[in-house]
Amino acid sequence: MNIKIGIKIGDRVELLEMEDTMTKLEKGSRGTVIKIDEEEELIWVKWDNGEELALLADVDKFKKIKK
């Protein structure tokens, strides 16, 4: 299975686009990967705004950023 560009726990990510309308996250939001569920293709992130929300590996758009 191909979890987005070798993302691993502890990596920092920046949100580019998300389908979820129930979140306060916006383009440019940043957070730290805390868990990866390869079976469900979920990348769980602790966002800098305090929210914990998973990225859908094949749906949401995001990029890995340097710490």
C-alpha positions as CSV (number, residue, x, y, z in Angstrom):
1,M,0.0,0.0,0.0
2,N,1.2,3.5,-0.8
3,I,0.8,5.9,2.1
4,K,1.4,9.3,0.7
5,I,5.0,10.0,-0.1
6,G,6.6,8.1,2.8
7,I,4.8,10.0,5.6
8,K,5.8,8.7,9.0
9,I,4.9,9.4,12.6
10,G,6.5,12.7,13.8
11,D,6.5,14.3,10.3
12,R,5.1,17.8,9.9
13,V,2.4,18.3,7.3
14,E,0.6,21.3,5.8
15,L,-3.0,21.1,4.6
16,L,-3.6,22.1,0.9
17,E,-7.2,20.9,0.5
18,M,-9.7,18.9,2.5
19,E,-13.2,17.7,1.7
20,D,-14.4,17.7,5.4
21,T,-16.7,20.7,6.0
22,M,-17.1,20.0,9.7
23,T,-13.5,21.1,10.6
24,K,-12.1,24.5,11.3
25,L,-8.9,23.5,9.5
26,E,-8.1,25.7,6.5
27,K,-5.6,25.7,3.7
28,G,-2.2,26.2,5.2
29,S,-3.0,24.6,8.6
30,R,-0.1,22.6,10.0
31,G,0.3,19.7,12.3
32,T,2.3,16.7,13.3
33,V,1.5,13.1,12.3
34,I,0.7,11.0,15.4
35,K,-0.6,7.7,13.9
36,I,-0.9,6.0,10.6
37,D,-3.6,3.5,9.8
38,E,-2.5,1.9,6.5
39,E,-5.4,-0.4,6.4
40,E,-7.9,2.5,6.4
41,E,-5.5,4.8,4.6
42,L,-5.8,7.4,7.4
43,I,-3.0,9.7,8.5
44,W,-3.9,11.0,12.0
45,V,-2.6,14.5,12.7
46,K,-2.5,16.6,15.9
47,W,-3.0,20.0,14.3
48,D,-1.5,23.1,15.7
49,N,-4.9,24.5,16.5
50,G,-5.4,21.6,19.0
51,E,-7.7,19.5,16.7
52,E,-6.9,15.9,16.1
53,L,-8.2,14.9,12.7
54,A,-7.1,12.3,10.1
55,L,-6.2,13.0,6.6
56,L,-7.6,10.6,4.0
57,A,-4.4,9.6,2.1
58,D,-6.1,9.3,-1.4
59,V,-8.6,12.2,-1.0
60,D,-7.2,15.1,1.0
61,K,-4.3,17.1,-0.4
62,F,-1.4,17.9,1.8
63,K,2.4,18.2,1.8
64,K,5.2,17.1,4.1
65,I,7.1,20.1,5.5
66,K,10.4,20.5,7.2
67,K,10.3,20.8,11.0
